[in-house]
């Protein structure tokens, strides 16, 4: 297990260093802002369950075979190490949590931490918040909280590229998300040629095709009919799986971004396992669905802190129209703390 604390001027800078040194599988144990004489600094403690494979030494061109030595960890060993690290992390939190002294915090700070605990926010996040409130008691609470949950609303921050893959655990409503998004784009950007593609096996294929035909939106079954040519669309929305990116033709893969579709009513373990497979350099955002069916929303905070991925969309309700919203950070915290559902944007 590798554990290291990184300090930098911004969370973006620090996360870049963490990914460069520990890889995309790094786990965030805690974050806090430290005030020094020269200003504020961001301090993030990160860990990696398994050591990074050792880099092969540079060798002359005449000896290329040395570069082929296997360095990957066997799948069974990786699973065992991951389970061992998770057990160690739980024991560590069990030791630290009783030492969380909130008597020095103001009543509103203590009430906030209690609410976050009931919502299922991880102990490491609450410990980090308690330390920050202790060192900066007058800092506005909302600005601290919004710093934990990055957002990039789809409507106000257009994503680069034309190819967007959406994938999530079974039952999260991935097909509904891309159909809702396509309807919104059709209404707000009628000149945009939107194409829906299905590439996630048989699940959701017939439903997506049916609603696409009813809505007058172009549809493509990529696994049976082949992938469309770039000239055929302005925006390609794909009902995908984490492995779909590897199957994309090169012209489409160069523009592709992945968006994780998650639901807060799924278990923390299931969500964490999916994100461990899904995270990569092309992963761009998180879409939260089924908000009206959940009883708490701590996972939204946990995933934001763990992955540093922005939330781009949320969906509320089972209807196809008028159930999709592009929230702000304030909207997310109203959801977490007050259970106020974001107001959908009319489709």
C-alpha positions in Angstrom: 0.0 0.0 0.0 1.3 3.5 -0.9 0.0 6.5 1.1 1.2 10.0 0.3 0.1 13.6 1.0 0.3 16.1 -1.8 0.2 19.9 -1.4 -0.5 22.4 -4.2 -2.2 25.7 -5.0 -5.3 24.1 -6.5 -7.2 20.8 -6.4 -6.7 20.4 -10.1 -2.9 20.7 -9.8 -2.8 18.3 -6.9 -5.0 15.7 -8.6 -2.9 15.9 -11.7 0.2 15.0 -9.7 -1.7 12.2 -7.9 -2.8 10.6 -11.2 0.7 11.0 -12.6 2.4 9.3 -9.6 -0.2 6.9 -8.3 -2.3 6.3 -11.4 -6.0 6.5 -12.0 -6.7 3.8 -9.3 -5.6 6.2 -6.5 -8.0 6.5 -3.6 -8.6 9.9 -2.0 -8.4 9.6 1.8 -8.9 13.2 2.7 -8.7 16.8 1.5 -8.3 20.1 3.3 -7.3 23.7 2.7 -4.2 24.9 4.6 -3.7 28.7 5.2 -0.1 29.8 5.2 1.7 33.1 5.1 1.8 33.0 1.3 -1.9 32.1 0.9 -4.1 29.1 0.8 -2.9 25.6 -0.2 -4.8 22.5 -1.0 -3.6 19.3 0.8 -4.9 15.9 -0.4 -4.0 12.5 1.1 -4.1 9.7 -1.5 -3.4 6.0 -1.5 -3.0 3.2 -4.0 -4.0 -0.3 -3.1 -1.3 -2.0 -5.2 2.2 -0.6 -6.1 2.6 0.7 -9.6 4.4 -1.7 -11.9 8.1 -0.8 -12.0 9.1 1.0 -15.2 11.3 -1.0 -17.5 14.8 0.5 -17.6 15.8 2.2 -20.8 17.9 -0.1 -23.0 19.7 0.3 -26.3 17.7 -0.4 -29.4 19.7 -3.5 -29.9 18.2 -5.1 -26.9 14.4 -4.6 -27.2 13.4 -8.0 -25.7 14.1 -6.6 -22.1 11.1 -4.3 -22.6 8.7 -7.3 -22.9 9.2 -8.6 -19.4 5.8 -9.0 -17.7 5.1 -6.6 -14.9 1.3 -6.8 -14.5 -0.2 -8.2 -11.2 -2.2 -11.4 -11.5 -6.0 -10.7 -11.3 -6.3 -12.9 -8.3 -3.5 -11.1 -6.5 -4.9 -7.7 -7.3 -8.3 -8.6 -6.0 -6.8 -9.9 -2.7 -4.7 -6.7 -2.3 -7.8 -4.6 -3.0 -9.8 -6.5 -0.4 -6.9 -6.2 2.1 -6.7 -2.4 1.5 -10.4 -1.9 1.9 -10.3 -3.8 5.3 -7.3 -1.7 6.4 -9.1 1.5 5.4 -12.2 0.6 7.4 -10.0 -0.2 10.5 -8.2 3.1 10.0 -11.5 5.0 9.9 -12.7 3.1 13.0 -9.6 4.3 14.9 -9.8 7.9 13.7 -13.6 8.4 14.0 -13.8 8.2 17.8 -11.1 10.8 18.0 -13.2 13.3 16.0 -13.6 16.0 18.7 -16.4 18.3 17.6 -16.7 20.2 20.9 -14.4 22.9 19.5 -16.7 23.4 16.5 -19.7 25.8 16.3 -23.2 24.3 16.7 -23.9 24.8 13.0 -20.7 22.9 12.0 -21.6 20.0 14.3 -25.1 19.9 12.9 -23.7 19.8 9.4 -21.4 16.9 10.2 -24.2 15.0 11.8 -26.4 15.5 8.7 -23.6 14.3 6.4 -23.2 11.2 8.5 -26.9 10.4 8.2 -26.7 10.9 4.5 -23.9 8.4 4.2 -20.9 10.7 3.5 -17.7 8.8 4.2 -15.9 9.3 7.4 -12.7 10.5 5.7 -14.7 13.4 4.1 -16.3 14.4 7.3 -12.9 14.2 9.2 -11.4 16.5 6.5 -14.3 18.9 6.9 -14.0 19.0 10.7 -10.3 19.9 10.4 -11.0 22.6 8.0 -13.8 24.1 10.1 -11.5 24.0 13.1 -8.7 25.9 11.3 -11.0 28.3 9.5 -14.2 28.7 11.5 -15.4 31.8 9.8 -15.0 30.5 6.2 -18.5 30.3 4.6 -19.9 26.8 4.8 -21.4 26.7 1.4 -18.2 27.7 -0.4 -16.4 24.9 1.5 -19.0 22.3 0.5 -19.2 23.5 -3.1 -15.5 23.0 -3.4 -16.0 19.3 -2.7 -18.5 18.7 -5.6 -17.3 20.0 -9.0 -20.0 20.5 -11.6 -20.0 21.2 -15.3 -23.6 21.7 -16.4 -24.2 20.3 -19.8 -26.1 23.2 -21.2 -23.8 26.0 -20.1 -20.4 24.2 -20.6 -20.5 22.4 -24.0 -18.2 19.4 -24.0 -15.5 19.1 -26.7 -15.8 16.5 -29.4 -18.9 15.0 -30.9 -18.9 11.4 -29.4 -20.2 10.8 -25.9 -20.5 7.4 -24.4 -22.8 6.8 -21.4 -22.4 3.7 -19.2 -23.5 2.6 -15.7 -24.5 -0.4 -13.6 -27.5 -2.3 -14.8 -30.7 -0.6 -13.9 -29.3 3.0 -13.7 -31.3 4.2 -16.7 -28.5 4.8 -19.2 -30.8 4.4 -22.2 -33.3 6.9 -20.7 -30.5 9.5 -20.1 -29.3 9.6 -23.7 -32.8 9.7 -25.0 -33.7 12.6 -22.7 -30.5 14.4 -23.7 -31.2 13.8 -27.4 -34.7 15.3 -27.1 -33.3 18.3 -25.3 -30.7 18.9 -28.1 -33.4 18.4 -30.7 -35.6 21.1 -29.1 -32.8 23.6 -28.3 -30.5 22.9 -31.2 -32.7 21.8 -34.1 -29.9 22.2 -36.6 -27.7 19.7 -34.8 -27.8 16.2 -36.3 -28.1 13.9 -33.3 -27.6 10.2 -33.6 -28.3 7.6 -30.9 -26.2 4.4 -31.0 -26.6 1.3 -28.9 -23.5 -0.7 -28.0 -24.3 -2.4 -24.7 -25.5 -5.8 -25.7 -29.2 -6.5 -25.9 -30.2 -4.6 -22.7 -32.2 -1.5 -23.6 -31.7 -1.8 -27.4 -35.3 -2.3 -28.4 -36.6 0.4 -26.0 -34.1 2.9 -27.3 -34.9 2.1 -30.9 -38.6 2.4 -30.3 -38.5 5.8 -28.6 -35.9 7.1 -31.1 -38.3 6.2 -33.9 -41.3 7.8 -32.1 -39.3 11.0 -31.5 -37.9 11.2 -35.0 -34.2 10.8 -33.9 -31.8 8.8 -35.9 -30.8 5.5 -34.3 -27.9 3.0 -35.0 -27.4 -0.5 -33.6 -23.6 -0.3 -33.6 -23.0 -3.9 -32.6 -25.2 -5.3 -35.4 -25.1 -2.6 -38.1 -21.6 -1.2 -37.6 -20.5 2.2 -36.4 -21.6 5.4 -38.3 -19.2 7.5 -40.3 -18.2 10.9 -38.7 -19.9 12.7 -41.6 -23.3 11.2 -40.6 -23.8 13.2 -37.4 -22.9 16.3 -35.4 -23.5 14.6 -32.0 -23.3 10.9 -31.3 -24.8 9.7 -28.0 -23.9 6.0 -27.2 -25.6 3.6 -24.8 -22.3 1.9 -23.9 -20.4 -0.3 -21.5 -17.0 0.5 -20.0 -15.4 -1.7 -22.7 -17.1 0.1 -25.7 -14.2 2.7 -26.0 -11.9 -0.1 -27.1 -14.3 -1.2 -29.8 -14.7 2.3 -31.4 -13.1 2.9 -34.8 -10.1 5.3 -34.5 -11.9 8.3 -36.1 -14.6 8.1 -33.4 -12.3 7.1 -30.5 -10.3 10.3 -31.0 -13.3 12.4 -30.1 -14.9 10.1 -27.5 -15.7 11.1 -23.9 -17.1 8.7 -21.3 -19.8 9.7 -18.8 -20.6 7.5 -15.8 -24.4 7.0 -15.1 -24.9 6.3 -11.4 -27.9 6.2 -9.1 -27.6 7.0 -5.3 -30.0 4.2 -4.4 -27.3 1.6 -5.5 -24.9 0.4 -2.8 -21.7 2.1 -2.1 -19.7 -1.1 -2.8 -21.4 -1.6 -6.2 -20.8 2.0 -7.3 -17.2 1.9 -6.2 -16.5 -1.3 -8.0 -18.0 0.1 -11.2 -16.0 3.3 -11.0 -12.8 1.4 -10.5 -13.4 -0.2 -13.9 -14.8 2.9 -15.6 -12.2 5.6 -14.6 -9.7 6.5 -17.2 -8.2 9.4 -19.1 -11.4 9.7 -21.3 -13.9 9.7 -18.3 -15.4 13.2 -18.3 -18.3 13.4 -15.9 -20.9 11.7 -13.7 -24.7 11.7 -14.5 -26.9 10.9 -11.4 -30.3 9.3 -12.1 -33.3 8.1 -10.0 -32.9 10.9 -7.5 -36.6 10.8 -6.7 -36.3 7.1 -5.6 -33.3 7.6 -3.2 -33.6 8.2 0.5 -30.1 9.7 1.0 -27.5 11.3 -1.3 -24.1 10.9 0.4 -22.8 8.9 -2.6 -22.9 12.1 -4.7 -20.4 13.6 -2.3 -18.3 10.5 -1.9 -17.9 10.0 -5.7 -17.1 13.7 -6.2 -14.3 13.6 -3.7 -13.0 10.2 -4.7 -13.0 10.7 -8.5 -12.8 14.6 -8.8 -15.2 14.2 -11.8 -17.8 16.9 -12.3 -21.5 16.3 -12.3 -23.0 17.2 -15.7 -26.6 16.0 -15.6 -29.2 14.6 -13.2 -32.5 13.0 -13.9 -35.7 13.1 -11.7 -38.7 10.9 -12.4 -39.5 8.1 -14.9 -40.9 10.3 -17.7 -38.9 10.8 -20.9 -39.7 14.5 -21.1 -39.0 17.2 -18.5 -37.0 15.0 -16.2 -33.4 16.0 -17.0 -31.5 18.9 -15.3 -28.0 20.3 -15.5 -27.4 21.3 -11.8 -25.2 23.8 -10.1 -23.0 23.0 -7.1 -25.6 24.8 -5.0 -28.4 22.5 -6.4 -26.4 19.4 -5.4 -26.0 20.6 -1.8 -29.7 21.5 -1.6 -30.3 17.9 -2.6 -27.8 16.4 -0.1 -28.8 18.6 2.9 -32.5 19.4 2.3 -33.5 16.7 -0.2 -34.7 19.4 -2.6 -34.7 17.9 -6.1 -33.2 19.9 -8.9 -35.7 21.6 -11.2 -35.7 19.8 -14.6 -35.0 21.7 -17.8 -38.0 21.4 -20.1 -37.2 18.9 -23.0 
